[in-house]
Amino acid sequence: MKLDRKEILKALETISIAGEGKNMVESGAIQNVLTFGDEVVVDLLLSTPALHIKKRAEVDIIKTIHELVYEKAKVKVNIKVEAPEKPASGASENLIKGKQIPGISNIIAIASGKGGVGKSTVTANLAVTLAKMGFSVGVLDADIYGPSMPIMFDVENAKPLSVEVDGKSKMKPVESYEVKILSIGFFTKPDQAVIWRGPMAAKALNQMIFDADWGQLDFMLIDLPPGTGDIHLSIMQSLPITGAVVVSTPQAVALADAKKGVSMFLSDAIKVPVLGIIENMAYFTPEELPNNKYYIFGKEGAKNLAEDLQVPLLGELPLVQSIREAGDYGRPAALQTATPLEAAFENIARNIVQEVVNRNEFLPPTEAIKITTMAGCSAIKKK
């Protein structure tokens, strides 16, 4: 059988590269198509070296030609990776990383060098704090192997609904405390382990990001898995990340891993601005002695690390029983009013927003952001 080049191009218009909206032909990814009888050679140009994206693109092309053109066609895909050009001086570098998501102004990655430092707890509390300050907020639980957002927001039994947007079926995030949430935990049983390789996990995250109806968001917070691995690389290279926040305890072991986390974001492969470090469990305060501080994990470790790495220290959070209890009950501690915890999370949230504004990254989709100085700190609210 002699294959028709136009017919093949028409078939390839039905697929797109992971993380991109346009089809392969329209986006210019398909550089050339050559046919020789029942053989076809497709030249594909990608902007990311991520192995799972390259493999998925190759599989999609072969499968599509077999299904829509000729099932016995001999297909060869030549993949070339060419990084996009660097932006002109003064332009925002993160805009070239991944496809801009319509309606989402800023994407903040929350990371930790190691597990057990309270990264997810901090993410949940920052989300509700930003929502209380008047921002529209979403949380993507990217901790595929240990999703905890459904529990922390008391929506463990919720399921995202399917809605139609512009003729396409999309997931509608679950909403709790005025925060939109998507997590792999919504699609698995509570006692079910997620045993996936990196490419499958990355594919699931891509679907939760690009196949979801997030609407208008001032901030999307991404709760990353602990450490530095394949999922981090996939997310950093497929999304326009505004900046990263690293959570650590003052303990020397945690700080060593936090340093690696900062190094990952600043590496040539990722190049994401680090907005700062949050010191969690900075000191222990017993409920019956609220004015006492016991530095059981060490003192000012994250502060010293921030100074060494020349990144901001966004704030300190105490180790108190109410934070743990609030997370277990599904009502983040930052929702409590007129408490030291509320003030601590508000201070950190203001510092994060200020860092975003300082980098000229903040692009609110609707209303203006007003920044005023009161009592030595920035109070950020919507007009």
Sequence and secondary structure as in RCSB ss.txt:
>XXXX:A:sequence
MKLDRKEILKALETISIAGEGKNMVESGAIQNVLTFGDEVVVDLLLSTPALHIKKRAEVDIIKTIHELVYEKAKV
KVNIKVEAPEKPASGASENLIKGKQIPGISNIIAIASGKGGVGKSTVTANLAVTLAKMGFSVGVLDADIYGPSMP
IMFDVENAKPLSVEVDGKSKMKPVESYEVKILSIGFFTKPDQAVIWRGPMAAKALNQMIFDADWGQLDFMLIDLP
PGTGDIHLSIMQSLPITGAVVVSTPQAVALADAKKGVSMFLSDAIKVPVLGIIENMAYFTPEELPNNKYYIFGKE
GAKNLAEDLQVPLLGELPLVQSIREAGDYGRPAALQTATPLEAAFENIARNIVQEVVNRNEFLPPTEAIKITTMA
GCSAIKKK
>XXXX:A:secstr
    HHHHHHHHTT B TT SSBTTTTT EEEEEEETTEEEEEEEES   HHHHHHHHHHHHHHHHHHT TT EE
EEEEEE       TTS GGGGSS   TTEEEEEEEE SSTTS HHHHHHHHHHHHHHTT  EEEEE  TTS  HH
HHTT TT   EEEEETTEEEEE EEETTEEEEEGGGSS TT      HHHHHHHHHHHHHTB   SEEEEEEE  
SSSSHHHHHHHHHS   EEEEEE SSHHHHHHHHHHHHHHHSTTT   EEEEEE S SB  TT TT  B TT SS
HHHHHHHHHT  EEEE  B HHHHHHHHHTS GGGSSSSHHHHHHHHHHHHHHHHHHHTT    SSS EEEEEET
TEEEEEE 
